Amino acid sequence: MTVSGSRGRRAEPYAASQSSRRAAWWMVLLCLCLNVAAGSVARAERGAAKDAAYLQILPVFWRNLYPHGGRTLYCGQRFEPFDDQVNVEHVFPMAWVGNALRCGDRDACRLSSERFNRIESDMHNLWPALKRINRARGALRFGEIEGEERRFGGCDFERDNRRRLVEPGPRARGAIARSMLYMHDRYGLELFARHGALLKRWHFQYPPDDEERRRNAIVEKLQGNRNPFIDSPQRAAALKF
C-alpha cells in the first residue's frame, strides 16, 4: 500500500507538467494568430489607402482634361500623353490640408477622413507639372523673389530656401491664384493674410484665359461644380484672410 500510494503521488507533478506545456502551446498559437490578424489588418489598411478617391480620379483627369497632352502649369512645357516626366501637382498642398484637418500623414488621412479624400480628388486643384518642378515646390508657399536666379533651366520658376517660398512665372500666376482662392473659399482652408493678399493681387493682375475656361467646363461635367473665380473674377474682392 505504501509503494502504491507513493506511485500515485509521483503521477500528480507529471500531469501538471503536461497541462502547463499544453497551455504554453496554446499561448504560442494564440500569439501567432494575433500577429497574422494584425498583419492582415495592416495590409488591408494599406490597400484601402492605395484605393483612395484621388488615385481613382487620376485616369479620369488625364483622359478627359489632357487626352492629347498639353502644357505644364509652371513651365508651360509641351507634354504628350503618358509622358513619364510629368505628374499631377496639388496647387494647394495636401500637406497643408492634412495639418488643417489634423488627420496625420497622407495615408492616415485617406483612411480616416472623407473630407480629406474629397479635397484631395478635387480636379480644380490638380494641374500637370514637370516632376522635378513639383518636387522643388513641395509644400512651399508662393511669393515673389528678388532677382532672376534660374535653377531650373529655361523654366521661369524660382525657389528661395531661406524664406521657404517659390515664385512661378507670370504665365502661371493667375491660374495658381484662382486654384488657391477656390480651395480657401470652398473648403474653408486657411491662407495667411499676406499670402492671401498676394494671391488676390495675382488673380486680378492675370485674368482667366481660354485654357482655364476650357478646364473649368470639363471639370464641371466630371465633378459637378465650377471654379467661380474663373467665371466671376470680381467675386474675389470680397475674400477676407
C-alpha positions in Angstrom: 0.0 0.0 0.0 2.8 2.4 0.8 4.5 1.7 -2.6 1.2 2.0 -4.5 0.4 5.3 -2.7 3.9 6.8 -3.5 3.4 5.9 -7.2 0.1 7.8 -7.2 1.7 10.9 -5.7 4.5 10.9 -8.2 2.0 11.0 -11.1 0.5 14.3 -10.0 3.5 16.5 -10.9 3.7 14.8 -14.3 0.1 15.5 -15.1 0.6 19.2 -14.0 3.6 19.4 -16.3 1.7 18.1 -19.3 -1.1 20.6 -18.6 1.4 23.5 -18.4 3.0 22.5 -21.7 -0.4 22.4 -23.4 -1.2 25.8 -22.1 2.1 27.2 -23.3 1.5 25.8 -26.8 -2.0 27.4 -26.9 -0.5 30.7 -25.9 2.1 30.4 -28.7 -0.7 29.6 -31.2 -2.8 32.5 -30.0 0.1 34.9 -30.4 0.7 33.6 -33.9 -2.9 34.1 -34.8 -3.0 37.6 -33.4 0.1 38.5 -35.4 -1.3 37.1 -38.6 -4.6 39.1 -38.0 -2.7 42.3 -37.2 -0.7 41.8 -40.4 -3.9 41.3 -42.4 -5.4 44.5 -41.0 -2.3 46.5 -41.8 -2.3 45.1 -45.3 -6.0 45.9 -45.7 -5.4 49.5 -44.5 -2.5 50.0 -46.9 -4.7 48.6 -49.7 -7.5 51.0 -48.7 -5.1 53.9 -48.8 -4.0 52.9 -52.2 -7.6 52.8 -53.4 -8.2 56.4 -52.3 -10.5 58.6 -54.3 -7.6 60.6 -55.6 -5.9 57.6 -57.1 -9.2 56.5 -58.8 -9.7 60.0 -60.2 -6.3 60.3 -61.9 -7.1 58.3 -65.0 -10.3 60.4 -65.4 -8.3 63.6 -65.0 -5.7 62.7 -67.7 -8.2 61.1 -70.1 -10.7 64.0 -70.0 -8.6 67.1 -69.4 -5.5 66.2 -71.4 -6.4 63.5 -73.9 -3.9 64.8 -76.4 -1.3 66.2 -73.9 -1.0 69.8 -73.1 1.3 72.3 -71.3 2.6 72.1 -67.8 1.5 74.6 -65.2 4.8 76.1 -64.0 6.9 75.9 -67.1 4.5 75.9 -70.0 6.4 72.9 -71.4 4.5 70.9 -74.0 3.9 67.2 -73.0 2.3 64.2 -74.7 0.0 61.6 -73.2 1.8 59.2 -70.8 4.8 61.5 -70.5 6.9 60.0 -67.7 8.4 63.4 -66.8 5.0 64.8 -65.9 2.8 64.2 -62.9 0.0 65.9 -61.0 0.5 68.9 -58.8 -1.8 69.9 -56.0 -1.5 73.7 -56.1 -3.0 73.9 -52.6 -0.6 71.3 -51.0 -2.2 68.3 -49.4 0.3 68.5 -46.5 -1.4 71.8 -45.6 -4.8 70.0 -45.7 -3.6 67.2 -43.5 -2.4 69.7 -40.9 -5.7 71.7 -41.1 -7.8 68.5 -40.6 -5.4 67.0 -38.0 -5.7 63.6 -39.6 -2.0 62.6 -39.8 0.0 61.8 -42.9 -1.5 61.3 -46.3 -2.2 57.6 -45.9 -3.7 58.1 -42.5 -5.9 60.9 -43.7 -7.1 58.8 -46.7 -8.2 56.1 -44.2 -9.8 58.3 -41.6 -11.2 61.4 -43.3 -13.9 61.5 -46.1 -13.3 65.3 -46.2 -9.6 64.8 -47.0 -10.5 62.4 -49.8 -12.9 64.9 -51.3 -10.4 67.7 -51.1 -7.5 65.5 -52.5 -9.5 64.5 -55.5 -10.9 68.0 -56.4 -9.8 68.5 -60.0 -9.9 72.3 -59.8 -6.7 71.9 -57.7 -5.0 69.5 -59.9 -2.5 70.6 -62.7 0.1 68.8 -64.8 3.7 69.7 -63.8 7.2 68.5 -64.5 8.1 66.1 -61.8 11.3 68.0 -60.9 9.4 71.3 -60.5 6.7 69.6 -58.5 9.4 68.2 -56.1 11.1 71.6 -55.9 7.9 73.3 -55.0 7.0 70.7 -52.4 4.6 72.3 -49.9 6.2 75.8 -50.0 4.0 78.9 -50.2 4.1 81.2 -53.2 5.8 84.5 -53.1 7.9 87.0 -55.0 11.7 86.6 -55.1 14.1 89.5 -56.0 16.4 88.8 -58.9 16.0 86.2 -61.6 18.2 83.4 -60.5 17.3 80.4 -62.6 18.0 76.9 -61.2 15.6 75.1 -63.5 16.9 75.7 -67.0 14.5 77.6 -69.2 11.6 77.3 -66.7 10.6 80.6 -65.1 10.4 79.2 -61.6 12.5 80.2 -58.6 12.9 78.9 -55.1 14.2 80.8 -52.0 15.3 78.2 -49.5 15.9 80.8 -46.7 12.4 82.3 -46.9 10.8 78.9 -47.8 8.9 80.1 -50.8 8.7 79.7 -54.6 7.9 82.2 -57.3 6.2 80.9 -60.5 6.5 82.9 -63.8 3.8 85.3 -64.8 2.1 82.9 -67.2 1.1 80.6 -64.3 0.3 83.1 -61.6 -3.3 83.7 -62.4 -4.3 80.0 -62.6 -2.4 79.3 -59.4 -4.1 82.2 -57.6 -7.6 81.0 -58.7 -6.9 77.4 -57.6 -5.7 78.6 -54.2 -8.6 81.0 -53.7 -11.1 78.3 -54.8 -9.7 75.9 -52.2 -9.8 78.5 -49.5 -13.4 79.5 -50.4 -14.9 76.1 -51.0 -13.3 74.2 -48.1 -12.5 76.9 -45.6 -8.8 76.2 -45.8 -6.7 78.9 -44.2 -4.5 81.3 -46.1 -2.2 83.6 -44.2 -3.1 87.3 -44.7 0.0 88.2 -46.7 -0.2 85.1 -48.8 -3.9 85.6 -49.5 -3.4 89.2 -50.4 -0.6 88.3 -52.9 -2.8 85.6 -54.5 -5.7 88.0 -54.8 -3.4 90.5 -56.5 -2.2 87.9 -58.9 -5.8 86.9 -59.6 -6.7 90.4 -60.8 -3.3 91.1 -62.5 -3.5 87.9 -64.6 -7.2 87.2 -65.6 -8.6 83.9 -66.7 -7.6 82.7 -70.1 -9.1 80.2 -72.6 -7.3 77.3 -71.1 -8.7 77.9 -67.6 -12.2 78.3 -69.1 -11.8 75.0 -71.0 -10.7 73.2 -67.9 -13.5 74.7 -65.8 -16.2 73.4 -68.2 -14.7 69.9 -68.3 -14.3 69.7 -64.5 -17.9 70.8 -64.1 -19.0 67.8 -66.2 -16.8 65.4 -64.2 -17.4 66.5 -60.7 -20.4 68.8 -60.8 -19.1 72.2 -59.8 -17.1 75.2 -61.3 -14.4 77.4 -60.0 -16.4 80.7 -59.5 -13.3 82.9 -59.6 -12.9 81.9 -63.3 -16.5 82.7 -64.2 -16.8 85.8 -62.0 -13.4 87.3 -61.2 -14.8 90.2 -59.2 -16.1 87.7 -56.6 -12.5 87.5 -55.2 -12.8 91.1 -54.0 -15.0 90.0 -51.0 -12.5 87.4 -49.8 -11.0 88.0 -46.3 -7.9 86.4 -44.9 
